Amino acid sequence: DTGVSQDPRHKITKRGQNVTFRCDPISEHNRLYWYRQTLGQGPEFLTYFQNEAQLEKSRLLSDRFSAERPKGSFSTLEIQRTEQGDSAMYLCASSLAGSYGYTFGSGTRLTVV
Amino acid sequence: AQTVTQSQPEMSVQEAETVTLSCTYDTSESDYYLFWYKQPPSRQMILVIRQEAYKQQNATENRFSVNFQKAAKSFSLKISDSQLGDAAMYFCAYSAGNNRKLIWGLGTSLAVNP
């Protein structure tokens, strides 16, 4: 297992377009977290899954954001009708439920122009 | 609500010297973990060190150690014998509860001067 992978690494999109990011966690990890990190800030929690169930969503996650984790493996984060304020790094992390050990991916940097 | 505060946006240290990064947090929980993560320009978050709140002994990992003051809700990171590769953003983070989500500070940018 090569760790947590995120795809794409970079995405440039025009305002109003939809984008989808993918995260492949460590295969044994049943928890998967999404965070957003804007320039000069610390990451902010967006949502997390345990297996295929989405257990918590931040109030930061507007209706334009949706996340899925079908079959409890990889996860996708979709942003509809992107806005310039969505420009950020989107980080994915995985862990075992009950553990405080997290493995992060390298992130997807989204630029909305 | 839990919060994490890092009051030093930027720090610098001479190679081989020691530097301390500050972090304070606020929580009403008694059982929690605290972390220091490093984020180099390559972007991936790397765990530097973590501390369990119920352990009084300060965590140490090679050149990295923490000063955990639970009553003061303070969690500082000391880097000894600083190396050029230590240059990065350092984030303090907190986690507790069933969801184990991380709550982050704003980060401290550390420069290491040769």
Chai-1 contact restraints between the chains, C-beta under 6 A:
chainA,res_idxA,chainB,res_idxB,connection_type,confidence,min_distance_angstrom,max_distance_angstrom,comment,restraint_id
A,G42,B,F91,contact,1.0,0.0,6.0,A-B,restraint_1
A,G42,B,W104,contact,1.0,0.0,6.0,A-B,restraint_2
A,G42,B,G105,contact,1.0,0.0,6.0,A-B,restraint_3
A,G42,B,L106,contact,1.0,0.0,6.0,A-B,restraint_4
A,G42,B,G107,contact,1.0,0.0,6.0,A-B,restraint_5
A,P43,B,W104,contact,1.0,0.0,6.0,A-B,restraint_6
A,F45,B,K101,contact,1.0,0.0,6.0,A-B,restraint_7
A,E56,B,N99,contact,1.0,0.0,6.0,A-B,restraint_8
A,Y100,B,Y33,contact,1.0,0.0,6.0,A-B,restraint_9
A,Y100,B,S95,contact,1.0,0.0,6.0,A-B,restraint_10
A,F104,B,Q44,contact,1.0,0.0,6.0,A-B,restraint_11
A,F104,B,M45,contact,1.0,0.0,6.0,A-B,restraint_12
A,S106,B,R43,contact,1.0,0.0,6.0,A-B,restraint_13
A,S106,B,Q44,contact,1.0,0.0,6.0,A-B,restraint_14
A,G107,B,R43,contact,1.0,0.0,6.0,A-B,restraint_15
